[in-house]
């Protein structure tokens, strides 16, 4: 991929919208029972410690893929002086479109049939991913989550049928034999995973049970069993975990309902022999959702930033729900020119700040094509747009992760193909314009 400044405008990829509404997965056979108990104790407020930065990206060189060639031409413009970030690509698609998750060493693609494929990063980008044309119409709904730390320990998690499936992922991108760690997951849903304090923690959407008649949020902790996140009588439709210090995690989840959209947060601490957990807190209540909104959370200093695209009484906006380790919340919004469904957003820490990438309408006219924009989270959670990075037409999937302290990889699906771009720290950091967020 060729080195460009973020100020370059890339070609509009007016690709077909195949896969915008993904089919419901087939019903699977029952899976083996998994442990249901966990040791829990109350959580006392503590000072969060900085988390470790992810290890540098791997060095596996990409290979060519004739099935994907010729669909990513770019139109060049003069770069803006003093760009905040540098960008590589996209110039060619790297896979047929579908569910994908970026981690520090590459991209993991969810496949049908309880399987996944890994593309490691190389000097010129990730190796090509799945290239079967049929994937664009039948990709699985749920994404793979990756739990990793600086030591190189790495596990993947996804939902197959009602099973929360775990697999090891080695440095060569090889997946180990899958094992079921919980058996009450909502089919087709996406878990959230991280590794902290030497153990994995995985939040997932669970099917109704004797305690809760709705789909709800649960937490599986490596070596500690399963415990409830959602309180009795409340539900969950999208869930995300954020590490804010060593062993200290904030779980955030969305409970989208026909009349309102509450967001919950719960702090917990992974300890040597137990998990300490705080009470559930409702940190935000939005209006009726349009479509199927998803909550994406990322670390912002010693707080968790829950990013939620949602309709407002005046239009549509990206909400940043900032929750610190003490449980205090701040809400900021960034208005979009028009409503959007699907409204993908992703975030990752790099260059000393939290970088946010999101799709939004280019203009206020109905049916306006989408742009992919890069922003940062400023003081108090204000979303500060920096540059439009690409003109993909319509974005269906979006994922981002830090490869090292100075690099973020972004993978997105536009129409029927997936593209990758690399964000790096710019040579200059110009004075920021007045923020447009509220």
C-alpha positions in Angstrom: 0.0 0.0 0.0 1.2 3.5 -0.8 1.9 6.1 1.9 -0.7 8.9 1.8 -1.8 11.7 4.2 -5.2 11.4 5.7 -6.1 14.6 3.8 -6.2 12.6 0.6 -9.7 11.9 -0.6 -10.2 8.4 -1.9 -12.5 7.3 -4.6 -16.2 6.7 -3.9 -16.8 2.9 -4.1 -20.4 2.7 -5.0 -20.6 -1.0 -4.5 -23.7 -3.1 -4.2 -25.2 -3.4 -0.7 -25.2 -7.2 -0.5 -25.3 -8.5 3.0 -26.8 -5.4 4.6 -29.4 -7.6 6.3 -27.7 -10.9 7.2 -29.8 -14.1 7.5 -30.6 -15.7 10.8 -28.2 -18.6 11.5 -29.5 -22.2 11.4 -30.4 -23.9 14.6 -27.5 -26.1 15.8 -27.4 -29.2 17.9 -27.1 -28.8 21.7 -23.6 -28.3 23.0 -21.9 -29.7 26.1 -22.7 -28.1 29.5 -20.3 -25.6 30.9 -19.8 -24.4 34.5 -22.4 -21.9 35.7 -20.9 -20.7 39.0 -18.4 -18.0 39.9 -17.0 -16.6 43.0 -18.0 -12.9 43.4 -17.3 -10.2 46.0 -18.2 -6.5 46.2 -15.9 -4.1 44.4 -14.2 -1.3 46.3 -13.3 1.9 44.4 -9.6 1.9 43.5 -7.2 4.0 41.4 -6.8 2.6 37.9 -3.4 1.8 36.6 -2.4 2.3 32.9 -2.8 -0.8 30.7 0.0 -2.2 28.7 0.3 -1.3 25.1 -0.2 -4.1 22.6 2.8 -5.8 21.1 4.0 -4.7 17.6 2.4 -6.2 14.5 3.8 -9.3 12.9 5.9 -9.5 9.8 4.1 -12.1 7.6 4.1 -10.9 4.0 0.8 -10.8 2.1 0.2 -12.8 -1.0 -1.8 -11.8 -4.1 -5.4 -12.9 -4.7 -6.7 -12.8 -8.3 -10.3 -13.1 -7.1 -10.0 -9.8 -5.3 -8.0 -7.7 -7.7 -9.1 -4.6 -9.5 -11.7 -3.2 -7.2 -9.9 -0.6 -5.2 -8.7 2.2 -7.4 -7.9 5.5 -5.7 -8.2 9.1 -6.8 -5.4 11.3 -5.6 -5.7 14.9 -4.3 -3.2 17.3 -2.8 -2.5 16.4 0.8 -3.5 18.8 3.5 -0.5 20.5 5.2 0.3 19.2 8.7 -2.1 16.2 8.7 -2.9 14.7 12.1 -2.5 11.2 10.9 -1.0 9.3 8.0 -2.8 6.6 6.1 -1.8 3.6 4.0 -4.5 2.5 1.5 -7.0 1.3 0.7 -6.0 0.5 -2.9 -7.1 -3.1 -3.4 -9.7 -5.2 -1.5 -8.2 -7.8 0.8 -11.3 -10.1 1.1 -14.8 -10.7 0.1 -16.9 -8.7 2.5 -18.0 -10.2 5.8 -17.6 -10.2 9.6 -14.0 -9.4 10.5 -12.1 -8.4 13.7 -8.8 -6.6 13.8 -6.3 -7.5 16.6 -2.6 -6.5 17.1 -1.1 -9.0 14.7 -3.8 -9.2 11.9 -7.4 -9.8 11.0 -9.6 -12.8 12.0 -12.5 -13.5 9.6 -15.5 -15.4 10.8 -16.5 -18.3 8.6 -19.6 -20.4 8.6 -19.4 -23.9 10.1 -17.8 -23.0 13.4 -14.6 -21.8 11.8 -12.5 -18.7 11.3 -9.5 -17.6 9.1 -6.6 -15.4 10.1 -4.7 -12.9 7.9 -1.5 -11.6 9.5 -0.1 -8.1 8.9 3.0 -7.7 6.8 5.0 -4.8 5.6 2.4 -4.0 2.9 -0.7 -4.8 4.9 -2.6 -7.9 5.9 -2.5 -11.1 3.8 -5.6 -11.7 1.7 -8.6 -13.1 3.5 -11.5 -15.3 2.3 -12.2 -14.9 -1.4 -15.3 -17.1 -2.1 -18.0 -14.9 -3.7 -20.7 -16.8 -1.8 -19.4 -15.3 1.5 -20.7 -11.8 0.6 -24.3 -13.2 0.8 -24.0 -15.7 3.7 -21.4 -14.4 6.1 -22.1 -15.2 9.8 -23.8 -12.5 11.8 -21.6 -12.8 14.9 -17.9 -11.6 15.0 -14.9 -13.1 16.6 -13.5 -11.4 19.8 -9.8 -11.6 20.6 -8.3 -11.5 24.1 -4.6 -10.8 24.2 -1.8 -9.2 26.2 1.8 -8.0 25.8 3.1 -11.5 26.8 1.8 -12.9 23.5 -0.9 -15.0 25.0 -3.9 -14.9 22.7 -7.4 -16.5 22.6 -10.4 -16.1 20.3 -14.0 -16.3 21.2 -17.2 -16.5 19.1 -20.7 -17.8 19.3 -21.7 -20.9 17.4 -25.3 -22.0 18.0 -25.8 -21.4 21.7 -22.1 -22.1 22.6 -19.5 -19.5 23.5 -16.5 -21.1 21.8 -12.8 -20.5 22.7 -9.7 -21.3 20.8 -6.0 -20.5 21.1 -4.3 -18.3 18.5 -0.6 -18.7 18.0 2.0 -16.3 16.6 1.7 -17.9 13.1 -2.0 -17.2 13.0 -3.0 -20.9 13.6 -6.1 -21.6 15.6 -6.3 -24.4 18.1 -9.1 -26.8 18.7 -12.3 -25.1 19.8 -13.8 -25.6 23.2 -17.2 -24.5 24.6 -16.9 -22.4 27.8 -20.6 -21.5 28.1 -23.7 -22.9 26.6 -26.4 -20.2 26.9 -25.2 -17.6 24.3 -27.7 -15.9 22.0 -27.1 -17.5 18.5 -25.6 -15.0 16.0 -24.4 -12.6 18.6 -20.9 -11.1 19.1 -19.0 -11.5 22.4 -16.5 -9.0 23.7 -13.2 -10.2 25.2 -10.0 -9.0 26.8 -7.1 -10.3 28.8 -6.1 -8.6 32.1 -4.4 -9.8 35.2 -3.3 -13.0 33.4 -6.8 -14.1 32.7 -9.4 -13.7 30.0 -12.7 -12.0 30.6 -15.5 -12.4 28.1 -18.9 -10.6 28.0 -21.6 -12.2 25.9 -25.4 -12.0 25.4 -27.2 -14.9 27.1 -30.6 -16.4 26.4 -33.4 -16.0 29.0 -33.1 -18.1 32.1 -34.9 -18.7 35.4 -33.6 -15.5 36.9 -34.1 -13.2 33.9 -36.9 -13.6 31.3 -35.0 -11.5 28.7 -31.8 -12.0 26.8 -29.2 -10.5 29.2 -25.5 -9.8 29.6 -23.2 -12.4 31.3 -19.5 -12.6 32.0 -17.2 -15.6 31.7 -13.9 -15.2 33.6 -11.1 -17.7 32.9 -10.8 -20.0 35.9 -13.7 -18.2 37.6 -16.8 -19.4 35.9 -19.8 -17.4 34.7 -21.6 -14.5 36.5 -24.5 -12.2 35.7 -24.0 -8.6 34.5 -27.6 -7.6 33.7 -29.7 -7.2 36.9 -33.0 -9.1 37.1 -35.7 -7.7 34.8 -33.2 -5.9 32.4 -31.9 -7.0 29.1 -29.0 -6.5 26.7 -28.7 -6.3 22.9 -25.1 -5.2 22.5 -22.2 -5.5 25.0 -18.5 -4.4 25.2 -15.6 -4.6 27.7 -12.9 -2.0 28.3 -9.8 -2.4 30.5 -9.0 0.8 32.4 -6.2 -0.6 34.6 -4.5 -3.8 35.3 -7.3 -6.2 36.3 -9.8 -3.4 36.2 -12.5 -3.5 33.6 -15.7 -1.7 32.8 -18.5 -3.6 31.1 -21.0 -1.5 29.1 -24.1 -2.8 27.3 -27.1 -1.5 25.4 -30.6 -2.6 26.1 -32.4 -1.4 23.0 -36.2 -1.4 23.4 -39.0 0.0 21.2 -39.6 3.0 23.4 -36.1 3.8 24.7 -32.4 2.9 24.6 -30.8 2.6 28.1 -27.0 2.0 28.4 -25.7 0.2 31.5 -22.2 0.1 33.0 -20.7 -2.2 35.6 -17.2 -2.1 37.0 -15.4 -5.3 38.0 -11.9 -6.4 39.0 -10.2 -9.7 38.1 -8.3 -10.9 41.2 -6.2 -14.0 41.8 -9.0 -16.2 43.1 -12.2 -14.2 42.6 -13.9 -11.4 40.7 -15.0 -8.3 42.6 -17.9 -6.5 41.0 -19.8 -3.2 41.6 -23.5 -2.6 41.2 -25.2 -2.1 37.9 -25.6 1.6 36.8 -27.8 3.1 34.1 -25.5 5.8 32.7 -27.6 6.9 29.7 -31.1 6.7 28.4 -31.7 7.5 24.7 -34.9 7.6 22.6 -36.4 4.8 20.5 -33.7 3.1 18.4 -33.8 3.1 14.6 -32.6 -0.2 13.1 -30.2 -2.3 15.2 -27.7 0.0 17.0 -24.5 -1.4 18.5 -22.5 -0.1 21.4 -18.7 0.0 20.9 -16.5 0.8 23.9 -12.9 1.9 24.0 -10.4 3.1 26.6 -10.1 6.9 27.0 -7.5 7.6 29.7 -8.7 5.8 32.8 -12.3 5.8 31.6 -14.4 3.7 29.2 -15.9 5.6 26.2 -19.1 3.9 25.0 -19.7 5.0 21.4 -23.4 4.7 20.3 -24.8 6.0 17.0 -28.5 6.9 17.8 -31.3 9.1 16.7 -32.0 12.2 18.7 -34.9 14.6 19.0 -33.1 16.9 16.4 -31.7 14.2 14.1 -29.0 11.7 14.5 -25.7 11.7 16.4 -22.7 9.6 17.6 -22.9 9.6 21.4 -19.8 9.2 23.6 -20.8 7.9 27.0 -17.7 8.4 29.1 -17.6 6.3 32.4 -14.7 6.6 34.8 -13.5 4.1 37.4 -15.6 5.9 40.1 -18.7 5.3 38.0 -19.3 8.9 37.0 -20.6 9.4 33.5 -20.3 12.3 30.9 -22.3 12.4 27.7 -21.1 14.2 24.5 -22.5 14.0 21.0 -21.4 14.6 17.4 -24.2 15.4 15.0 -24.5 13.6 11.7 -25.8 15.3 8.6 -28.5 12.7 8.3 -29.7 9.4 9.8 -27.8 6.2 8.9 -28.5 2.5 9.3 -26.2 0.5 9.6 -24.0 3.1 11.5 -20.6 1.3 12.1 -18.0 2.8 14.5 -14.7 1.5 15.9 -12.0 2.9 18.1 -8.5 2.1 19.3 -5.7 3.8 21.4 -2.6 5.1 19.5 -0.4 8.2 19.2 -1.1 9.1 22.8 -4.9 9.4 22.3 -8.1 7.4 21.5 -8.7 7.3 17.7 -12.3 6.8 16.5 -13.3 5.8 13.0 -16.9 5.9 11.9 -19.1 5.9 8.8 -21.5 8.9 8.4 -23.6 10.4 5.6 -21.6 12.8 3.5 -24.5 15.3 3.2 -27.9 16.0 4.6 -29.8 14.8 1.6 -31.6 11.4 2.0 -29.7 8.5 0.5 -26.4 10.5 0.7 -23.3 8.3 0.2 -21.2 7.6 3.3 -17.7 8.7 4.2 -15.3 7.1 6.6 -14.1 9.7 9.0 -11.3 9.7 11.6 -11.7 11.5 14.9 -10.1 11.7 18.4 -11.6 11.9 21.8 -10.8 15.1 23.4 -11.0 16.3 27.1 -14.3 15.3 28.7 -15.2 12.9 25.9 -15.7 15.4 23.1 -15.5 13.7 19.7 -13.2 15.9 17.5 -13.3 15.1 13.8 -9.9 15.2 12.1 -10.1 14.0 8.5 -12.3 12.1 6.0 -10.2 9.0 5.3 -12.2 7.3 2.5 -15.4 7.5 0.4 -16.7 3.9 0.5 -20.3 4.5 -0.6 -21.7 2.3 2.2 -20.0 0.6 5.1 -21.5 -2.6 6.5 -18.7 -3.8 8.8 -16.0 -1.9 10.6 -13.2 -3.0 13.0 -10.0 -1.3 14.4 -7.2 -2.2 16.8 -3.8 -0.9 17.7 -0.8 -2.8 16.4 1.6 -0.8 18.5 1.7 2.6 20.2 1.9 4.5 16.9 -0.3 2.4 14.5 -4.0 1.5 14.2 -5.3 -0.9 11.6 -8.8 -0.5 10.3 -10.7 -3.1 8.2 -14.1 -2.3 6.7 -16.6 -3.9 4.3 -18.0 -1.7 1.6 -20.6 -3.4 -0.5 -19.3 -6.9 -1.2 -15.5 -6.4 -0.5 -13.4 -5.7 2.6 -10.6 -3.2 2.7 -7.7 -2.4 5.1 -6.1 0.9 5.9 -3.3 1.8 8.4 -3.4 4.9 10.5 -0.1 6.3 11.8 0.9 9.3 13.8 1.4 12.4 11.7 4.7 14.3 11.5 2.9 17.4 12.9 0.0 17.9 15.3 -1.6 21.2 14.3 -3.7 23.2 16.8 -7.2 21.6 16.9 -10.1 23.5 15.6 -13.1 24.2 17.8 -14.9 20.9 18.4 -18.2 20.3 16.7 -19.4 17.9 19.3 -21.8 19.0 22.1 
